[in-house]
Every structure is written in structure tokens, then in C-alpha cells.
Amino acid sequence: MRYYMLNKPGGVVTATSDKFSKTVMDLFPDDIRKGLFPIGRLDRDTEGLLIITDDGDFAFRMLRPEFGITKRYFFRAFGEINEEKIKKLENGGALYGNGEAARPAFLSDIVLSTVEADSGFIPEEDRAHCLKNPAGKTFSAVITVTEGKRHEVKLLLKSIGCKIFYLQRVSMGSFVLDKKLRPGEFREFTSEEVSIAEDYRKIFIDLTKKEQA
């Protein structure tokens, strides 16, 4: 089994192949990428931790919602944050676009800022418009979630009247993004990370056997 940690850059698609766009697998040399696939997906504009592997059992273990694998994201968002909004997220009261209630999510490391101070992180196509209100409120934080639904973090922040303009996944389960990896760079798992992956895999296989018994 092979395991890699990738610091996904913005602008690439999380897929094994795509006719029109560069994918995360295009970041790997041909002699490495054969048989590999990404675990889950990150939006095109989202950066950060992405695990690449050929281990299907491990991938299923990481993705199955009943296991409640925690994922942590660092983000920057337009809008104001307050205790009421934080409690709404923590109580599972935040709603997705279809009106479905979300599982509890938790914010930490909150830092208040302004559009002007955060302008370097705003997408270039939106920057000039946003800077018309340089004193507009922004903030950064780390959010911890367990569902893994599509656009989950963006929808959660939208539900409390905020809009994310920068998003980076920093951890998934016990795996933490290596700060030495620049966007687009990858490395093999360390021996410790391989051991953790094997433990995750064993739990999934044992559960599958019990379900089939």
C-alpha cells in the first residue's frame, strides 16, 4: 500500500483525470501516479491537506460518515462573528442550502480583521470591488467539522451570514498537514503515519466482517 500527503494548491481539480482542467494527480510524476487516487475531494479553490493512496479500505474508513472523522480547516471570511453565531454552529443549528440541519461545528483561533488587511488573500477578480469598502469586517478562524459534505464549510459560514474567501484544510483525522510542504508539493507518509493508516484500515475491515456475519 502507498500513502502520500499532498498540499493541494488552489486552481486544480480533485480528480484522477479531467478533460478540461489540471487535476491533483497531474502533480505526481507518471511513474508514481499509476493506481493512486485522492481520498475525498477539495473544491478547486480550496488548498491544503489531501491524502493520496491506493488503499481502498483505508479510503472508505476515512470517508464513511458514521466514523465521524474530524476535519479542520483554516479560513478567512467576510462578515462579523459573534457569540450567537458561534453557538448556532456548535448546537448544530446551522442549515445547509437545502434546509438540512448540520452536525455541530466548532470555531477556534478567531482573529478579527478588515478587508484592507486581508486583501492579499481575496481572489484577484474580486479584490478591487471589495476594496471599495476597506474597513469592511473580516475574520479568520479554524473550524472543526465531521460530516464531510460537499461545500460543507462554505455552506456553514453562509448560514450565519458570512462568506469564505480563503479556505485551507489543515487536518483530517490524525493526519496533519506538513507545514514544510508548499502548495503543490507532496511527500510519502512517515512510518508513524503509515502505522496510523494501517490502524484505521484494520478498524474498517473488522467492522465490515461484523456487518457481514
N, C-alpha and C positions, 0 to 999 in steps of 0.2 A: 504494500500500500504506500502511496505517495501523498504527501501533505505539504502545501505551500501557503505562506502568508503573503498576501498582496496588499499594498497600499493603493487602492483604486484611485486613479485621478478623475477629475470631472471631465465630461465630454466623451466618455467611452461607454458602450452598452454592456450590461452584464448578460452575456450570452456566449455560447460556444462558437456561433457563427452568425453573420448578418450580411445580407447582400449590399446594404447601403451605408453601414456605419462601422467604425472601428470597434472591436469588442475587447473585453478584458483578456481573452485568450490570445489576441494578437500581440499582447505584451510579452508573451512567452516564446522562446525560440522553438522552431519546428521539432527539434529533437527531444524537447521536453513536453510539449503541449499535448501530444497524442494520448488519448484516453482520459484526459483531465477535464473537469467541469467545475464551475463555481457553485458553492453552497448558497442557495438563496439568490437574492438579487439586490442591487442598489440602483436607485434611479440614475439616469445619465449624469445629472448634475451633482450627485452625491459622491463624496470622497470617503476614503478610509478603509477599514478592515474588511477584507474579503478572503475567505478561505477557499483554496483551490485544491481539489483532490481527485482520486479515482476510487475512493471508498464510498460505495453507495449506502452501506449500513450506517456508517458514521454520519453521512449527509442526512439520512432520514431521521436519525436521532436528534440532530441539531435543529431540524425544521419542524418536527411534529409538535403542534401547539400544546398537547396535553403534558409535555415535559416542561413547559414554561421556561424555556431558555431565555435568560435575560440578555437584552441588548442595550448598550449605552451609546448615546450619540451626543456629540458636542454640536451646538447650533448657535446661529445668530439670527435674530428675528426683529422685524418691525413691530412696534406696539408697546403697550405698557403691561407689566406683570405686577400682580398684587396677591395678597393672601387668598382672596376669594377665588381667583383663577387657579392658584396652586392647589387649593382644596378640591376644586372641581376635578382636576386631573387625578389627584390622589384618591378621591372617592369613587372613581370610575364613572363619573357623571358626564365626562366629555363624550360627545357624539361624533361618529363618522358621518360622511356626507349622506349616507342612506338612512340616517336616524338611528343606527345601531349603537348601543352603549358600548364604550370601550372598557377594557380592563384597567385597573389603576395604573397610573404612570407617575413617576416621581422626579422632581426637579432638584438639582443641586448646583453649587458653584455659580449662582446667579450674579451677573455683573451688569449694572445699568450703564447705558451709553447713549450716543446720539448718532444720527445719520452721518453727520460730518466725520465723526471719529471712526465710524465703521465703513466709510466709503470705499476703502480698498478691498473690502470683501463683497461689495454689492456687484452683481453682474454688470459688465460694461454697458450692455444695451439699456440698462435701467438706471445707471448711475446719474446721468445728467438730470433726468426727471426727478429723482429722489433728492438731489442736492438743492432743488428749489426750496426745500424745507430742511435746511442743515441742522436745525435744532430739534427735528423730529425724534421721538423716542425710539430707541432700540435697546435690546439686551441680549446677552449671551448666557448660556446655561448648559448643563448636562442633563439629559432626560434618560430615564431607565424605563424600558418597556418589555413586555413579554409575549405579545401576540404575533408580531411579525407580518402584519397585513400590509398590502400594497399602499404606499404613500402614508403609512401609519403616523409617523411623527409630524409630517406636514399637516395631516388632517386633524390631529390632536391640537396643534397650535392654532389652526384655523378655527377650531371650535371654541377657543377662548379669545377670539378676536385679534390674533397675531399672525404674522406671515413670515415664514422662514426664508432667508435669502442665502444662507450658507449652512451646509449640513455635512457632518463627518461622523462615520461610525468608529467608535474607539474601542469597543469590546463586544464579544459575542460569547456567552457562557464564560468559561475560564480563560478564553483566549483574548489577549490584549494587544492592540496594535503596537508594533515595534516602532518607537519614535525615531529610530535611526533610518527607517525606510522613507525615502522621499516618494511623492506621488508617482506612480508608475513602476516603482521598484518592488521586487519580491525576494523572498528567501525561503529555504526549506524550514520546516518545523525543527525546533531544537529537540533533543532527546526527551526532555521533560514534556514538551508539548505533544510529542508522538505518544508518550505514555498516557497523557490525559485523553487524547483522541481514542486510544485503544480502550480505555475505561468507558468512555461514552458509548463506543461501539458495542462493548460487551453488555452494557445495560439494555441497549436496544435489542440485541439478539436474544437475551434472556427473556425479555418481555414478549417478544414475538413467539417464542416457544411456549410460553404460558398461555398466550391467546389461542394458539393452535391446539393446545392439549384438550 
